[in-house]
Amino acid sequence: MSRFDEAIEEAIGEAALRGSVPAENLAASIAERVRERQGSRLAEVSVSARVPRLREAPVSGAVSQSVHTLLGAAAAGEQRTRRMTGVSAQGITACPCGQAMAADDARERLAAEGFDSEEVERVLACVPIATHNQRGVGTLWVGVPDGAESPSVDPHLLLDIVEESMSSEIHELLKRPDEAHVIEKAHRRPRFVEDCVREMVRLSVERLAHLGERALVSARQENLETIHQHNVAAERHGLLGELARELSGASPSDAGPTRAQWLGGD
């Protein structure tokens, strides 16, 4: 066991001397040292770090820190080391089903008060419709194929994708006008848990095309339900090229390699 500790301490010590080191590179350094010390065929390492990010409130411009999680994973084999970059962030999701039922109920009440159908639809278009909402946790991993010219993955770009996939981003500090803005934005963009995953995949295809068709995308969303005693989750993984073709109308392919399979070289 001491060789594990020594390999980890050495890798962290070297990283500290170099300054800022991407999480996936730290994971790779630890994995390579552990594999070498243990004489094993494969070593896998995952690391996570909580990091602050300055952001402005949407209306007041008040500045606060939002804390997100940066993720890194690596698998060191005898011939190569594969890396993955990931992030995890929170947001808010508004339920489309609950909102649709609330809208139907509102139509009946407005009609009973004498509004005609055109007036009812004008009212509903102006007023955000109530529904239950909850915090969601989105996680996005990206793996780039091996090669000396492999492009790097910007974790801040991944964070933007995760946050934009939900009904609205959330903030640590909000003034009252900011709260109203976030609430209305979320209720104007109701999304199921699977909608968030679809949007993560769509935005990844749109913004990460430079990584190449063989890059792996693994998206997961978990919603912390408010009117149920359970949480709900959805996930999708696949190679970027296959996901792009599917979004263009091609028949869905079989599920691509999982994160574990991709790291292991499958």
Backbone torsions as a table, in degrees:
resi	resn	phi	psi	omega
1	MET	NA	-29.7	-177.0
2	SER	-63.6	-30.5	179.8
3	ARG	-67.6	-31.6	174.2
4	PHE	-61.9	-50.4	-177.8
5	ASP	-60.6	-42.5	-178.9
6	GLU	-62.9	-44.0	-179.1
7	ALA	-62.6	-42.3	-179.7
8	ILE	-66.4	-46.2	-179.2
9	GLU	-62.3	-41.1	-180.0
10	GLU	-64.7	-44.0	-179.1
11	ALA	-64.3	-41.9	179.2
12	ILE	-67.3	-39.7	178.9
13	GLY	-62.0	-44.1	178.0
14	GLU	-65.4	-38.9	178.5
15	ALA	-62.8	-39.6	-180.0
16	ALA	-63.5	-36.5	179.2
17	LEU	-70.1	-30.3	-179.1
18	ARG	-82.2	-11.2	-177.2
19	GLY	91.2	-141.1	-177.3
20	SER	-67.2	127.6	-179.8
21	VAL	-129.5	128.4	177.2
22	PRO	-56.8	146.0	-176.5
23	ALA	-58.7	-38.5	-178.2
24	GLU	-68.4	-31.9	178.0
25	ASN	-72.5	-36.3	175.2
26	LEU	-64.3	-43.5	177.9
27	ALA	-60.7	-40.4	179.5
28	ALA	-65.3	-42.6	179.7
29	SER	-61.4	-43.3	179.1
30	ILE	-65.4	-44.7	-178.0
31	ALA	-61.4	-42.6	-179.7
32	GLU	-65.1	-40.6	179.5
33	ARG	-67.6	-43.5	-179.7
34	VAL	-63.5	-44.4	179.7
35	ARG	-60.9	-42.3	-179.9
36	GLU	-66.0	-45.3	-178.0
37	ARG	-65.9	-37.6	-177.0
38	GLN	-87.4	-11.1	-177.7
39	GLY	63.7	33.6	-176.4
40	SER	-95.7	166.5	179.6
41	ARG	-80.3	-30.8	-176.2
42	LEU	-150.6	139.0	174.2
43	ALA	-132.6	131.3	179.2
44	GLU	-117.3	138.4	-178.6
45	VAL	-137.4	138.1	172.8
46	SER	-124.9	139.3	177.7
47	VAL	-132.4	154.7	175.6
48	SER	-140.8	150.8	-179.7
49	ALA	-144.1	135.4	176.4
50	ARG	-90.3	123.3	-175.5
51	VAL	-130.1	142.9	177.5
52	PRO	-84.9	154.3	178.4
53	ARG	-142.6	121.8	179.3
54	LEU	-71.3	137.9	176.4
55	ARG	-150.0	155.5	180.0
56	GLU	-100.4	142.3	173.6
57	ALA	-65.5	148.6	-169.2
58	PRO	-67.9	-25.5	-177.8
59	VAL	-113.1	-53.9	-175.8
60	SER	-76.3	-23.1	-176.3
61	GLY	78.3	7.9	178.6
62	ALA	-59.2	134.0	-175.9
63	VAL	-97.7	133.9	176.2
64	SER	-146.7	172.7	178.5
65	GLN	-102.7	129.9	170.4
66	SER	-106.3	135.5	-177.7
67	VAL	-101.3	126.5	179.4
68	HIS	-122.8	170.7	179.6
69	THR	-113.6	123.8	171.9
70	LEU	-95.5	139.1	-175.7
71	LEU	-124.2	147.4	175.0
72	GLY	-144.4	144.6	178.4
73	ALA	-144.8	149.4	178.9
74	ALA	-151.9	149.1	174.0
75	ALA	-128.2	116.4	-178.7
76	ALA	-100.3	117.8	177.0
77	GLY	-108.9	-172.5	-178.1
78	GLU	-71.3	-27.9	-175.8
79	GLN	-107.7	-23.1	-174.5
80	ARG	-161.1	166.3	175.1
81	THR	-124.9	127.0	178.0
82	ARG	-105.5	143.7	-177.2
83	ARG	-125.6	152.5	171.9
84	MET	-136.2	142.6	176.9
85	THR	-110.0	138.5	-179.4
86	GLY	-146.2	164.2	175.9
87	VAL	-142.5	159.2	172.8
88	SER	-138.4	133.7	-177.5
89	ALA	-145.9	158.1	179.5
90	GLN	-105.0	155.0	175.5
91	GLY	-156.8	-168.4	178.6
92	ILE	-120.6	141.9	174.9
93	THR	-125.6	140.4	176.9
94	ALA	-110.1	136.3	-172.8
95	CYS	-79.3	121.6	178.2
96	PRO	-66.4	-36.7	-176.7
97	CYS	-65.9	-48.1	177.9
98	GLY	-61.2	-36.8	-179.9
99	GLN	-68.3	-39.0	179.0
100	ALA	-63.7	-40.8	178.2
101	MET	-66.8	-39.5	177.8
102	ALA	-64.7	-36.5	179.6
103	ALA	-67.4	-41.7	178.2
104	ASP	-61.8	-42.2	178.4
105	ASP	-63.9	-39.9	179.1
106	ALA	-64.2	-38.5	178.9
107	ARG	-61.2	-43.6	-180.0
108	GLU	-63.8	-41.8	-178.4
109	ARG	-67.6	-42.3	-179.8
110	LEU	-66.3	-39.0	178.3
111	ALA	-63.7	-38.7	178.8
112	ALA	-66.2	-23.6	178.6
113	GLU	-88.3	1.7	174.6
114	GLY	101.7	3.1	177.6
115	PHE	-76.7	137.8	175.7
116	ASP	-81.6	174.3	-172.3
117	SER	-62.6	-37.4	179.4
118	GLU	-67.1	-41.4	178.4
119	GLU	-65.2	-39.3	178.9
120	VAL	-59.1	-46.9	-178.1
121	GLU	-67.4	-33.5	176.3
122	ARG	-65.3	-40.9	178.6
123	VAL	-63.6	-47.6	-177.3
124	LEU	-65.7	-28.8	178.1
125	ALA	-72.5	-26.6	-177.7
126	CYS	-87.9	-28.1	-172.1
127	VAL	-109.7	125.1	175.4
128	PRO	-59.9	134.6	-177.0
129	ILE	-90.1	135.9	-177.8
130	ALA	-65.3	151.5	170.5
131	THR	-165.1	169.7	176.0
132	HIS	-82.7	145.8	-179.9
133	ASN	-135.0	164.3	-175.7
134	GLN	-156.0	160.3	171.7
135	ARG	-74.0	143.2	176.0
136	GLY	-122.9	153.0	177.4
137	VAL	-120.0	113.5	179.0
138	GLY	-102.6	139.0	179.2
139	THR	-130.1	129.7	-178.4
140	LEU	-131.4	124.5	176.1
141	TRP	-114.1	144.2	176.4
142	VAL	-135.7	131.2	176.4
143	GLY	-119.8	132.4	-179.0
144	VAL	-105.7	133.3	179.6
145	PRO	-55.1	156.9	-178.6
146	ASP	-66.4	155.6	176.8
147	GLY	148.7	148.1	-177.1
148	ALA	-62.9	-28.2	-177.0
149	GLU	-100.3	16.5	-178.6
150	SER	-60.7	127.6	-179.8
151	PRO	-70.5	153.6	177.6
152	SER	-85.1	160.4	-179.6
153	VAL	-109.7	124.4	-179.8
154	ASP	-83.6	112.5	-178.6
155	PRO	-63.4	-27.1	178.6
156	HIS	-68.2	-33.6	175.1
157	LEU	-65.9	-40.3	177.9
158	LEU	-65.2	-38.8	177.9
159	LEU	-61.9	-42.1	178.2
160	ASP	-60.5	-42.0	-179.8
161	ILE	-62.6	-45.9	-178.1
162	VAL	-62.9	-47.3	-177.2
163	GLU	-66.4	-39.6	-178.8
164	GLU	-71.1	-18.5	-178.5
165	SER	-74.4	-18.4	-178.8
166	MET	-93.1	178.0	-178.0
167	SER	-63.3	-37.8	175.6
168	SER	-160.3	152.9	169.6
169	GLU	-73.7	164.0	177.0
170	ILE	-122.5	162.5	-174.5
171	HIS	-132.9	151.3	177.0
172	GLU	-74.1	-37.4	-178.4
173	LEU	-123.5	122.8	178.3
174	LEU	-135.7	132.6	168.8
175	LYS	-82.6	170.1	-175.4
176	ARG	-58.5	-42.9	176.6
177	PRO	-62.6	-32.3	178.0
178	ASP	-66.9	-41.7	178.7
179	GLU	-59.6	-45.0	179.8
180	ALA	-61.1	-39.5	179.7
181	HIS	-63.9	-47.1	-178.5
182	VAL	-63.8	-42.3	-179.5
183	ILE	-62.7	-46.7	-178.9
184	GLU	-66.6	-41.7	179.7
185	LYS	-58.6	-46.0	-178.6
186	ALA	-61.8	-42.0	-176.7
187	HIS	-79.1	-14.7	172.5
188	ARG	-84.1	-14.3	-179.0
189	ARG	-128.4	61.7	-179.5
190	PRO	-65.1	139.2	-178.3
191	ARG	-145.9	135.6	170.1
192	PHE	-75.2	167.6	179.7
193	VAL	-59.9	-38.3	-179.9
194	GLU	-71.2	-27.7	175.9
195	ASP	-63.6	-38.4	179.5
196	CYS	-63.1	-40.3	178.7
197	VAL	-67.3	-42.9	177.9
198	ARG	-59.4	-40.1	-178.9
199	GLU	-70.1	-37.6	175.4
200	MET	-60.0	-43.7	179.5
201	VAL	-65.3	-44.7	-179.7
202	ARG	-60.8	-46.8	-179.6
203	LEU	-66.7	-33.8	177.3
204	SER	-64.6	-44.7	177.8
205	VAL	-61.6	-38.9	-177.3
206	GLU	-72.1	-40.3	-170.1
207	ARG	-105.1	-11.7	-176.6
208	LEU	-115.6	18.7	-178.1
209	ALA	-59.3	-27.9	-178.8
210	HIS	-65.4	-13.5	180.0
211	LEU	-79.5	-14.3	178.2
212	GLY	96.9	158.6	-175.2
213	GLU	-66.4	-22.6	-175.7
214	ARG	-89.7	-0.1	176.8
215	ALA	-68.9	143.8	179.7
216	LEU	-96.5	138.0	174.0
217	VAL	-121.2	128.7	177.4
218	SER	-129.5	113.0	-175.6
219	ALA	-116.7	136.9	178.4
220	ARG	-141.7	140.0	177.4
221	GLN	-130.9	133.2	173.0
222	GLU	-126.4	126.8	178.4
223	ASN	-104.5	131.8	-178.4
224	LEU	-90.2	88.3	-169.3
225	GLU	-57.3	144.7	-178.8
226	THR	-103.2	-28.7	-178.9
227	ILE	-108.0	7.5	175.5
228	HIS	-125.2	163.1	177.2
229	GLN	-93.4	7.0	179.0
230	HIS	-125.3	161.2	171.7
231	ASN	-97.9	164.0	176.7
232	VAL	-125.6	147.9	-176.9
233	ALA	-142.6	153.5	175.5
234	ALA	-146.1	152.8	177.8
235	GLU	-152.3	158.7	178.3
236	ARG	-151.8	138.4	175.4
237	HIS	-140.5	153.9	180.0
238	GLY	172.1	169.0	176.5
239	LEU	-75.9	145.0	-172.2
240	LEU	-57.6	-41.7	-179.3
241	GLY	-64.3	-42.4	179.2
242	GLU	-65.7	-40.4	178.3
243	LEU	-65.4	-38.7	178.8
244	ALA	-63.8	-42.4	179.3
245	ARG	-66.2	-37.7	177.7
246	GLU	-63.8	-41.7	178.8
247	LEU	-67.8	-23.4	179.4
248	SER	-83.6	-2.2	176.2
249	GLY	116.0	-4.8	179.2
250	ALA	-69.5	157.2	177.8
251	SER	-61.9	139.3	179.7
252	PRO	-57.6	134.3	177.2
253	SER	-84.3	168.2	173.3
254	ASP	-60.4	152.6	-179.8
255	ALA	-54.1	132.4	179.2
256	GLY	-71.8	-175.5	-179.6
257	PRO	-62.7	143.4	173.8
258	THR	-73.6	171.8	178.9
259	ARG	-59.9	-42.9	-179.7
260	ALA	-65.0	-41.8	179.2
261	GLN	-64.9	-41.8	-178.7
262	TRP	-65.2	-43.8	178.6
263	LEU	-62.0	-35.9	-179.3
264	GLY	-76.9	-5.1	175.3
265	GLY	101.2	5.6	-179.9
266	ASP	-73.6	NA	NA
